Amino acid sequence: MLPDTVQEILTTLRDLEQQETLLFEANFVARVYALDMLSFRVLEHIENVQYVHGYHEYLARLYHRAEQLWQRLESVNAQLFRRLREQLLTEPDTRATLYRLRETYVGHGEHKLTWEDLDADYLDIFINGILDIASPPEESKPLEPGMIAYHPTPTRVIFALMAHAHLSTHDVFYDLGSGLGRVALLVGLLTDAQVRGIEFEPAYCAYAQERAHSLNLSRVTFHNIDARAADYADGTFFFLYTPFTGRILQAVLARLETEARARPITIATYGACTRDVAQQTWLRPVVEQAFEYDTLALFTNAVPSPSGRGCDSSGTKVE
């Protein structure tokens, strides 16, 4: 066992134990950072040391102390999320409430990634907590070639989309490849539109529908169906975070082109599929921009307004 390594682990743990303000609900971002430090700098570090050098009682005691602190911090978050979820359910204006909560606990600007978690930032963790979205259930159907495995849309992208979509009660929003429902649930909370999630995996669809029910979102429904076979007759707005590629994507775009012959529609994209959508001759970008994989882009089959704006992945307006 290396003395310097053990001292580093002990110092990190002591520093976190002495930060009593981490137990205050308002210090959400600092608490999430501390949880990451505990996970990667203490717990995982101890596991690695004991794997290489063998079991040591002193390290085992440190591990137990770190676990206790981790559980205390997690319990604060769980209590915070329960309280905020109840608040959201009782407030008449869920949009205003959600924006206020975001500003209070996370802020509205750029959200830095957590210490080592490159798949989620503070806003993702905060919104998942309020919506009570946890780990995905076990899949029950194999993906077909061209279908992309579950990967949630960054929450900052959803907020950026809502800042530019201007959805009303007359709109019907479709999230193609809706996963556990984060996009559809947020759209339901932030707008008055009808919202439909289209999801290939039955377990994900059932999970998302249960979340909608628990949040009293009767305008949000999830449909377990292949996106190529779904009925889009009432759709006005469609969102794709690259749920599929190749022939499946082209087949779905052909379906949407048929719908576009009957009425104006808007398609929003994020991820690798954006470049494929930009090549569709029947669509026009709401704003001319470079279509990168991390760019949120909007397209319409109608002539865009001269003042149309787009946004990048962080929600920054692009002239």
C-alpha positions as CSV (number, residue, x, y, z in Angstrom):
1,M,0.0,0.0,0.0
2,L,1.4,3.4,-1.0
3,P,1.5,6.0,1.9
4,D,1.2,9.0,-0.5
5,T,-1.9,7.5,-2.1
6,V,-3.5,6.8,1.3
7,Q,-2.8,10.3,2.5
8,E,-4.3,11.7,-0.7
9,I,-7.5,9.7,-0.1
10,L,-7.7,10.7,3.5
11,T,-7.1,14.4,2.7
12,T,-9.9,14.4,0.1
13,L,-12.3,12.7,2.4
14,R,-11.5,15.0,5.4
15,D,-12.0,18.1,3.2
16,L,-15.4,16.9,2.1
17,E,-16.4,15.9,5.6
18,Q,-15.6,19.4,6.9
19,Q,-17.9,21.1,4.4
20,E,-21.0,21.3,6.4
21,T,-22.7,23.6,3.9
22,L,-23.0,20.6,1.5
23,L,-25.9,19.5,3.7
24,F,-27.9,22.7,2.8
25,E,-30.4,22.0,0.1
26,A,-29.6,25.2,-1.7
27,N,-26.0,24.0,-2.4
28,F,-27.0,21.6,-5.1
29,V,-24.1,22.1,-7.5
30,A,-21.4,21.9,-4.8
31,R,-23.1,18.8,-3.5
32,V,-23.1,17.1,-6.9
33,Y,-19.4,18.0,-7.3
34,A,-18.7,16.5,-3.8
35,L,-20.5,13.3,-4.7
36,D,-18.4,13.0,-7.8
37,M,-15.2,13.6,-5.8
38,L,-16.3,10.9,-3.3
39,S,-17.1,8.4,-6.1
40,F,-13.9,8.9,-8.1
41,R,-11.3,10.3,-5.8
42,V,-12.2,8.2,-2.7
43,L,-14.4,5.2,-3.2
44,E,-13.1,4.1,-6.6
45,H,-9.6,5.0,-5.7
46,I,-9.7,2.8,-2.6
47,E,-11.2,-0.1,-4.6
48,N,-8.3,0.2,-7.1
49,V,-5.6,0.3,-4.4
50,Q,-7.1,-2.7,-2.6
51,Y,-7.3,-4.6,-5.9
52,V,-3.6,-4.0,-6.6
53,H,-2.2,-4.2,-3.0
54,G,-4.7,-6.3,-1.3
55,Y,-7.2,-5.7,1.5
56,H,-6.2,-3.3,4.3
57,E,-8.4,-2.6,7.3
58,Y,-7.5,1.1,7.5
59,L,-8.6,1.6,3.9
60,A,-11.8,-0.4,4.6
61,R,-12.6,2.0,7.4
62,L,-12.0,5.0,5.1
63,Y,-14.3,3.4,2.5
64,H,-17.0,3.0,5.1
65,R,-16.7,6.7,6.2
66,A,-16.9,7.8,2.5
67,E,-20.0,5.6,1.9
68,Q,-21.7,7.2,4.9
69,L,-21.0,10.7,3.7
70,W,-22.1,9.8,0.2
71,Q,-25.4,8.5,1.5
72,R,-25.9,11.6,3.6
73,L,-25.4,13.8,0.6
74,E,-27.6,11.7,-1.6
75,S,-30.4,11.8,1.0
76,V,-30.3,15.6,0.9
77,N,-30.7,15.5,-2.9
78,A,-33.6,13.0,-2.6
79,Q,-35.3,15.2,0.0
80,L,-34.8,18.2,-2.2
81,F,-36.2,16.5,-5.3
82,R,-39.3,15.2,-3.5
83,R,-40.0,18.7,-2.2
84,L,-39.5,20.4,-5.6
85,R,-41.6,17.7,-7.4
86,E,-44.5,18.3,-5.0
87,Q,-44.1,22.0,-5.6
88,L,-44.2,21.6,-9.3
89,L,-47.3,19.5,-9.1
90,T,-49.2,22.1,-7.1
91,E,-48.1,25.2,-9.0
92,P,-50.5,26.4,-11.7
93,D,-47.8,27.7,-14.0
94,T,-45.3,24.8,-14.3
95,R,-43.3,26.7,-16.9
96,A,-42.5,29.6,-14.6
97,T,-41.9,27.3,-11.7
98,L,-39.5,25.1,-13.6
99,Y,-37.5,28.1,-14.9
100,R,-37.4,29.6,-11.4
101,L,-36.1,26.3,-9.9
102,R,-33.5,26.0,-12.6
103,E,-32.2,29.5,-11.9
104,T,-32.3,29.0,-8.1
105,Y,-30.4,25.7,-7.9
106,V,-28.4,25.4,-11.1
107,G,-28.4,28.8,-12.9
108,H,-29.3,29.4,-16.6
109,G,-26.0,30.0,-18.3
110,E,-23.4,27.5,-19.4
111,H,-23.5,24.3,-17.3
112,K,-20.1,22.8,-16.8
113,L,-19.8,19.0,-16.8
114,T,-19.5,17.3,-13.5
115,W,-16.1,16.3,-12.4
116,E,-15.7,13.2,-14.4
117,D,-19.1,12.4,-15.7
118,L,-19.0,13.3,-19.4
119,D,-22.5,12.1,-20.1
120,A,-24.4,14.5,-17.7
121,D,-24.0,18.0,-16.4
122,Y,-25.6,19.6,-13.3
123,L,-28.8,20.5,-15.1
124,D,-29.3,17.0,-16.4
125,I,-28.9,15.6,-12.8
126,F,-31.2,18.3,-11.4
127,I,-34.0,17.8,-14.0
128,N,-33.7,14.0,-13.7
129,G,-34.2,14.3,-10.0
130,I,-37.3,16.5,-10.3
131,L,-38.8,14.2,-13.0
132,D,-37.8,11.1,-11.0
133,I,-35.9,9.6,-13.9
134,A,-33.3,7.1,-12.8
135,S,-31.4,4.3,-14.5
136,P,-33.1,2.9,-17.7
137,P,-35.0,-0.4,-17.3
138,E,-33.7,-3.6,-19.0
139,E,-34.3,-3.6,-22.7
140,S,-36.7,-6.3,-24.0
141,K,-36.2,-5.9,-27.8
142,P,-33.0,-6.0,-29.9
143,L,-32.3,-2.9,-31.9
144,E,-32.4,-3.2,-35.7
145,P,-29.4,-2.1,-37.8
146,G,-29.5,1.7,-38.0
147,M,-31.2,2.2,-34.6
148,I,-29.1,4.1,-32.1
149,A,-28.9,2.9,-28.5
150,Y,-30.4,5.0,-25.7
151,H,-28.6,8.2,-25.0
152,P,-30.6,11.1,-23.4
153,T,-30.8,14.5,-25.0
154,P,-28.8,17.0,-23.0
155,T,-31.3,19.0,-20.9
156,R,-29.7,22.3,-21.9
157,V,-30.6,21.5,-25.5
158,I,-34.2,21.0,-24.6
159,F,-34.4,24.4,-22.8
160,A,-32.7,26.0,-25.8
161,L,-35.2,24.3,-28.1
162,M,-38.1,25.6,-26.1
163,A,-36.7,29.1,-26.2
164,H,-37.1,29.0,-30.0
165,A,-40.0,26.7,-30.7
166,H,-42.8,28.9,-29.5
167,L,-45.3,26.0,-29.1
168,S,-48.9,26.7,-28.4
169,T,-52.1,24.8,-27.6
170,H,-52.5,24.2,-31.3
171,D,-49.2,22.4,-31.7
172,V,-48.6,18.7,-31.4
173,F,-44.9,17.9,-30.6
174,Y,-43.4,14.6,-31.5
175,D,-40.2,13.3,-30.0
176,L,-38.9,10.5,-32.2
177,G,-36.9,8.0,-30.1
178,S,-38.3,9.3,-26.8
179,G,-36.3,7.0,-24.5
180,L,-37.2,7.5,-20.8
181,G,-39.2,10.6,-21.7
182,R,-37.1,13.5,-20.6
183,V,-37.7,15.6,-23.8
184,A,-41.4,15.0,-23.9
185,L,-41.9,15.5,-20.2
186,L,-40.1,18.8,-20.2
187,V,-42.0,20.0,-23.3
188,G,-45.2,19.1,-21.5
189,L,-44.1,21.1,-18.5
190,L,-42.8,24.1,-20.4
191,T,-45.5,24.5,-23.1
192,D,-49.3,24.0,-23.7
193,A,-48.7,21.7,-26.7
194,Q,-49.9,18.1,-27.0
195,V,-46.8,15.9,-26.8
196,R,-46.2,12.4,-28.2
197,G,-43.2,10.3,-27.6
198,I,-42.4,7.6,-30.2
199,E,-40.3,4.8,-28.7
200,F,-39.2,1.4,-30.1
201,E,-38.4,-0.2,-26.8
202,P,-41.5,-1.3,-24.8
203,A,-39.8,-1.0,-21.4
204,Y,-38.7,2.6,-22.0
205,C,-42.1,3.5,-23.3
206,A,-43.9,2.1,-20.2
207,Y,-41.3,3.8,-17.9
208,A,-41.9,7.2,-19.6
209,Q,-45.7,6.9,-19.5
210,E,-45.5,6.2,-15.8
211,R,-43.5,9.3,-15.3
212,A,-46.0,11.4,-17.2
213,H,-48.8,9.9,-15.1
214,S,-46.9,10.7,-11.8
215,L,-46.5,14.3,-13.0
216,N,-50.2,14.7,-14.0
217,L,-49.2,15.4,-17.6
218,S,-52.3,14.2,-19.4
219,R,-51.2,16.0,-22.5
220,V,-48.0,13.9,-22.8
221,T,-48.4,10.3,-24.1
222,F,-45.9,7.7,-25.2
223,H,-46.4,5.2,-28.0
224,N,-44.5,2.0,-28.4
225,I,-44.1,1.8,-32.1
226,D,-41.5,1.9,-34.8
227,A,-41.1,5.5,-36.0
228,R,-41.5,4.3,-39.6
229,A,-45.1,3.1,-38.8
230,A,-46.3,5.9,-36.5
231,D,-49.2,8.1,-37.4
232,Y,-48.1,11.7,-37.7
233,A,-51.3,13.2,-39.1
234,D,-51.7,15.7,-36.2
235,G,-48.0,16.6,-35.8
236,T,-46.8,20.1,-36.3
237,F,-43.3,19.9,-34.6
238,F,-40.9,17.0,-34.7
239,F,-37.7,16.5,-32.7
240,L,-34.9,14.0,-33.5
241,Y,-31.7,13.5,-31.4
242,T,-30.3,11.1,-34.0
243,P,-32.5,8.1,-32.9
244,F,-31.6,6.2,-36.1
245,T,-29.5,6.6,-39.2
246,G,-29.3,5.3,-42.8
247,R,-32.3,3.7,-44.3
248,I,-34.5,4.1,-41.2
249,L,-33.8,7.8,-41.0
250,Q,-34.5,8.2,-44.7
251,A,-37.8,6.3,-44.4
252,V,-39.0,8.4,-41.5
253,L,-38.0,11.6,-43.3
254,A,-40.1,10.4,-46.3
255,R,-43.0,10.0,-44.0
256,L,-42.6,13.5,-42.7
257,E,-42.3,14.8,-46.2
258,T,-45.7,13.4,-47.0
259,E,-47.1,15.1,-43.9
260,A,-45.5,18.4,-45.0
261,R,-47.4,18.4,-48.3
262,A,-50.6,18.8,-46.2
263,R,-49.5,21.5,-43.8
264,P,-46.5,23.5,-42.4
265,I,-44.3,21.5,-40.0
266,T,-41.1,22.2,-38.2
267,I,-38.3,19.7,-37.6
268,A,-35.7,20.2,-34.9
269,T,-32.6,18.1,-34.9
270,Y,-29.5,17.6,-32.7
271,G,-26.6,15.2,-33.3
272,A,-25.3,13.5,-36.4
273,C,-28.7,13.3,-38.1
274,T,-28.7,17.1,-38.6
275,R,-26.5,17.0,-41.7
276,D,-28.8,14.4,-43.3
277,V,-31.9,16.4,-42.5
278,A,-30.2,19.6,-43.9
279,Q,-29.8,17.8,-47.3
280,Q,-33.6,17.3,-47.7
281,T,-34.6,19.5,-50.6
282,W,-38.2,19.9,-49.2
283,L,-36.9,21.5,-46.0
284,R,-35.3,24.9,-45.4
285,P,-33.3,25.8,-42.3
286,V,-34.8,28.4,-40.1
287,V,-31.4,30.0,-39.9
288,E,-28.4,29.4,-42.1
289,Q,-25.6,27.9,-40.1
290,A,-23.0,25.2,-40.0
291,F,-24.7,21.9,-39.2
292,E,-22.3,20.3,-36.7
293,Y,-23.1,17.3,-34.6
294,D,-23.5,19.5,-31.5
295,T,-25.7,22.1,-33.1
296,L,-29.4,22.4,-32.5
297,A,-31.0,23.2,-35.8
298,L,-34.6,24.0,-36.9
299,F,-36.0,23.3,-40.4
300,T,-39.4,24.1,-41.9
301,N,-41.2,23.3,-45.2
302,A,-42.5,26.9,-45.1
303,V,-40.5,30.0,-46.0
304,P,-38.8,31.1,-42.8
305,S,-39.3,34.5,-41.4
306,P,-36.6,37.1,-42.3
307,S,-36.0,37.5,-38.5
308,G,-35.7,33.7,-37.9
309,R,-33.1,32.7,-35.5
310,G,-31.4,29.4,-34.6
311,C,-29.4,28.4,-31.6
312,D,-26.3,26.4,-30.8
313,S,-26.1,23.5,-28.4
314,S,-25.8,25.8,-25.4
315,G,-28.9,27.9,-26.3
316,T,-26.9,30.8,-27.6
317,K,-28.8,32.6,-30.4
318,V,-27.1,32.5,-33.8
319,E,-27.8,35.4,-36.1
